[in-house]
Amino acid sequence: MLGKWFKRSKKSQAHFDPICPDEPVIAIGDIHGRFDILQRFQIDNPDAQIVFLGDLVDRGEQSADVLKTLHEASNAVCLMGNHERMMLDFIDQPAERGGRWLRYGGLQTLGSFGVSGISETSTGGDLERARDALVDAMGQDLLNWVTNLPNCWTSGNVALVHAGADPEVPIDAQTSTTLLWGHQDFGTVDRTDGIWVVHGHTIVDAPEMKPGVVSIDTGAYATGNLTAATIVPGDVSFKYI
């Protein structure tokens, strides 16, 4: 079973209606290559839709295992995170975009796919060879799956995203940049459409809920604490996996 229940939500305040998905949802925070933690995940509610909030790869040592496992998980929705986006940018433009990705955890992802001989200072042809080796190791089916990960998943008055949302823009009109990297007003300016945004990306000491926002990235790659948030009409409950 998952770890001990350690926090119950409070009812929403201000002008927000209670959080109310159309069906039970279990949202999972940023995994970052920690397949060892993912293996501990067990479903408490078989009727719940499982949604992983992105950043499946980088930093941890087991990104390949995470991707392959979730690719085959027919009962789960996986969102795009900014780290998946950086990996895809590296594949598209290794010489131009590789350096940044490698500095932010890409080296660990390459290693998990058996790609070696690369460092954060590698350039030019070395990066192109690493890109080719990564594409070969991933295979086209897995690469296509990652490329087509959605940026958002909604149910009722709940939007699940990776990083955040512009509070003044409808959810279906958000830019991919905002959903993957966040927005300066997210979490400080209330939305006026009653949508609750569940997100990862920004590390918090413990998962938290405030009117309109549920934050669940607890830095699993470093802390070992991967958060699962079970969302049902009127309530959110948190567990560490």
KAMOVEN-V644876 format. One record per run of one state. SS is the DSSP state (helix for helix, strand for strand, loop for the rest). FROM is the first residue (numbers start at 1). TO is the last residue. Records with the same first field share a line. If there is no record, write none. Layout:
SS->FROM-TO + FROM-TO
//
This chain:
loop->1-4 + 9-24 + 29-34 + 39-48 + 53-62 + 72-75 + 80-81 + 93-93 + 113-123 + 139-139 + 148-149 + 151-151 + 156-157 + 162-170 + 174-175 + 182-195 + 200-207 + 211-212 + 216-219 + 224-226 + 233-234 + 241-241
strand->5-8 + 25-28 + 49-52 + 76-79 + 150-150 + 152-155 + 158-161 + 196-199 + 208-210 + 213-215 + 227-232 + 235-240
helix->35-38 + 63-71 + 82-92 + 94-112 + 124-138 + 140-147 + 171-173 + 176-181 + 220-223
//
